[in-house]
């Protein structure tokens, strides 16, 4: 019996990322009415396009409500996290956030990533800094969201759980 089960993936430590590496993330998610209504109202976004079914009727953005962009961005980041930040120690930044096309409730987002940069962290020798470009596509394959994310990721060599069980008393 394994007394120290693997808690995270085995291929998402700092050493596993290389510049130019691309990933299509396994999971997709459909944005529902609940997420759009609840989160838009919680952050007090008063743009009628998010709350009022009639506000965009006949507009070039499409009929019906729009999904609040930060929901789209958050979902895109969330869909990437198992592969890119499961061993993260710290989120260092989100930059270059762009919303390319409108998203409506009922749209399904699939996320993709590319490693833009990796570097050692002098302040954290047990980890390294990885910069990713993430993008989300809708069910039609159109890019709806792009952003860059910088994460401090644990090194495999410093993960005590990945090193195997601790020695027993008396073992040398």
C-alpha positions as CSV (number, residue, x, y, z in Angstrom):
1,X,0.0,0.0,0.0
2,X,1.3,3.4,-0.9
3,X,1.4,5.4,2.3
4,X,2.4,8.6,0.4
5,X,0.1,8.9,-2.6
6,X,0.9,11.4,-5.4
7,X,-1.2,14.4,-4.7
8,X,-0.4,16.3,-7.9
9,X,0.4,15.4,-11.5
10,X,3.9,14.0,-12.2
11,X,4.6,16.2,-15.2
12,X,3.9,19.8,-14.0
13,X,6.8,20.7,-11.9
14,X,9.1,23.6,-12.9
15,X,11.5,21.2,-14.6
16,X,8.8,19.9,-16.9
17,X,8.0,23.1,-18.7
18,X,10.0,24.3,-21.7
19,X,9.7,27.4,-23.8
20,X,7.5,26.8,-26.8
21,X,5.7,23.9,-25.2
22,X,1.9,23.9,-26.1
23,X,-1.0,22.2,-24.4
24,X,-4.6,21.6,-25.1
25,X,-6.2,21.2,-21.7
26,X,-8.4,18.2,-21.2
27,X,-11.5,19.8,-19.7
28,X,-14.0,22.2,-21.2
29,X,-16.8,24.0,-19.5
30,X,-20.1,25.5,-20.5
31,X,-20.9,28.9,-19.0
32,X,-24.4,28.9,-17.6
33,X,-26.9,31.5,-16.6
34,X,-26.1,31.0,-12.9
35,X,-22.4,31.9,-13.2
36,X,-23.1,34.8,-15.4
37,X,-25.9,36.3,-13.3
38,X,-24.5,35.6,-9.9
39,X,-20.9,36.7,-10.5
40,X,-21.8,39.7,-12.6
41,X,-24.1,41.0,-9.8
42,X,-21.7,40.1,-7.0
43,X,-19.0,42.4,-8.5
44,X,-21.8,45.0,-9.2
45,X,-21.1,45.2,-12.9
46,X,-24.0,47.3,-14.0
47,X,-23.6,47.0,-17.8
48,X,-27.1,46.1,-19.1
49,X,-25.6,43.7,-21.6
50,X,-24.9,41.3,-18.7
51,X,-28.3,41.6,-17.0
52,X,-31.0,42.6,-19.5
53,X,-32.1,40.1,-22.1
54,X,-33.4,42.8,-24.4
55,X,-30.4,45.2,-24.2
56,X,-28.5,43.7,-27.2
57,X,-31.5,42.5,-29.2
58,X,-30.5,43.1,-32.9
59,X,-27.0,44.3,-32.0
60,X,-23.8,43.1,-33.8
61,X,-22.8,41.4,-30.5
62,X,-25.7,38.9,-30.9
63,X,-29.0,38.6,-29.2
64,X,-29.2,37.8,-25.5
65,X,-27.0,38.7,-22.5
66,X,-23.2,38.7,-22.7
67,X,-21.0,36.8,-20.2
68,X,-19.0,39.2,-18.0
69,X,-15.4,39.1,-19.4
70,X,-13.7,38.3,-16.1
71,X,-15.9,35.1,-15.8
72,X,-14.5,34.1,-19.2
73,X,-11.0,34.9,-18.2
74,X,-11.3,33.1,-14.8
75,X,-12.8,30.1,-16.5
76,X,-9.9,30.0,-19.0
77,X,-7.3,30.2,-16.2
78,X,-9.2,27.6,-14.2
79,X,-9.3,25.1,-17.1
80,X,-5.5,25.4,-17.4
81,X,-4.6,25.0,-13.8
82,X,-4.4,21.3,-13.4
83,X,-1.6,21.2,-16.1
84,X,0.1,24.5,-15.4
85,X,-0.3,25.5,-11.8
86,X,-1.1,22.4,-9.8
87,X,2.4,22.7,-8.2
88,X,2.3,26.5,-8.0
89,X,3.4,28.2,-4.9
90,X,2.4,31.7,-5.9
91,X,0.5,33.4,-8.6
92,X,2.8,36.3,-9.7
93,X,0.7,38.0,-12.3
94,X,-1.9,38.2,-15.0
95,X,-1.1,40.5,-17.9
96,X,-2.1,41.2,-21.5
97,X,-5.7,40.2,-20.9
98,X,-7.8,40.5,-24.2
99,X,-11.3,39.5,-24.9
100,X,-11.6,38.8,-28.6
101,X,-15.2,37.9,-29.2
102,X,-18.4,38.0,-27.1
103,X,-19.4,35.0,-25.0
104,X,-23.0,34.2,-24.2
105,X,-24.5,31.9,-21.6
106,X,-24.5,28.4,-23.0
107,X,-21.1,28.8,-24.8
108,X,-18.5,26.2,-24.0
109,X,-14.9,27.2,-23.4
110,X,-11.8,25.0,-24.1
111,X,-8.4,26.3,-22.9
112,X,-4.9,26.1,-24.5
113,X,-1.5,27.2,-23.2
114,X,2.0,27.9,-24.4
115,X,5.1,28.3,-22.3
116,X,6.6,31.7,-23.0
117,X,9.4,31.7,-20.6
118,X,11.0,29.8,-17.7
119,X,13.6,31.2,-15.3
120,X,15.2,30.3,-12.0
121,X,14.0,32.3,-9.0
122,X,17.0,33.6,-6.9
123,X,14.5,34.4,-4.1
124,X,13.1,30.8,-4.2
125,X,15.7,28.2,-5.1
126,X,13.0,25.5,-4.4
127,X,11.0,26.8,-7.3
128,X,11.1,28.6,-10.7
129,X,9.1,31.1,-12.6
130,X,7.0,30.1,-15.6
131,X,5.2,32.5,-17.9
132,X,2.3,31.1,-19.9
133,X,0.1,32.4,-22.6
134,X,-3.4,31.0,-22.1
135,X,-6.3,31.3,-24.5
136,X,-9.9,30.1,-24.5
137,X,-11.8,29.1,-27.5
138,X,-15.6,28.7,-27.9
139,X,-17.4,25.7,-29.2
140,X,-16.8,27.0,-32.8
141,X,-13.0,27.1,-32.3
142,X,-12.9,30.9,-32.2
143,X,-10.5,32.6,-29.7
144,X,-12.6,34.5,-27.2
145,X,-10.0,35.3,-24.5
146,X,-6.2,35.6,-24.3
147,X,-4.0,36.4,-21.4
148,X,-0.5,35.9,-20.0
149,X,0.1,34.4,-16.5
150,X,3.2,34.2,-14.4
151,X,3.5,31.5,-11.8
152,X,6.1,30.4,-9.2
153,X,6.2,26.6,-9.6
154,X,7.7,24.1,-7.2
155,X,10.8,22.1,-8.3
156,X,10.4,18.4,-8.3
157,X,13.6,18.1,-6.3
158,X,12.1,20.0,-3.5
159,X,8.8,18.2,-3.3
160,X,9.0,16.0,-0.2
161,X,5.9,14.0,-1.2
162,X,7.4,13.2,-4.6
163,X,10.7,12.0,-3.0
164,X,9.0,8.8,-1.6
165,X,8.3,7.8,1.9
166,X,10.5,9.2,4.7
167,X,13.0,6.7,6.2
168,X,11.9,4.6,9.1
169,X,13.6,4.9,12.4
170,X,16.8,2.9,12.4
171,X,17.2,3.0,8.5
172,X,20.4,4.5,7.3
